[in-house]
Amino acid sequence: MKLPEEGMLLRIFIGESDHYEGQALYEYIVLKARELNLAGATVTRGIMGFGADSRVHTAKLLRLSEDLPVVIELVDTEENLNKLMPFLDKSVIEGLITREKVRVLKYRHKNA
C-alpha cells in the first residue's frame, strides 16, 4: 500500500476499561481498522490524564487506576479513515476523536 504525501491523522482518546461487544474497545478499533485495510494503527497507554468528566486517572504506585487513558492513532487518506467513522460513532460512547492533516514523509515495509 502506498500513502499519498498528504494524509490524515485520526486520533481517538478513550479509557482502558472501555469495552465494545465484550472486548476492549481499543482492540476492537484496531481490528476493525485492519479489516477495513487501513494503513496502520498504534495504541498508546497513558500514565495520567483526565477527560470530559474531569476525573484524574493515574498509574501511581499507591493508587493504581484500572481506567488509564488510551490513545489510538491511525494515518491514512481521508477517504479510508471515513470508512471507520460509522463504527466509531456507535462504539465510542465516551471519549474524544480528532482528525488533522498530516504530511506523510515515509511509509514503507522492510520487504517492499
Order of alpha helices (4+ residues) and beta strands (2+ residues): beta-beta-beta-alpha-beta-beta-beta-beta-alpha-alpha-beta
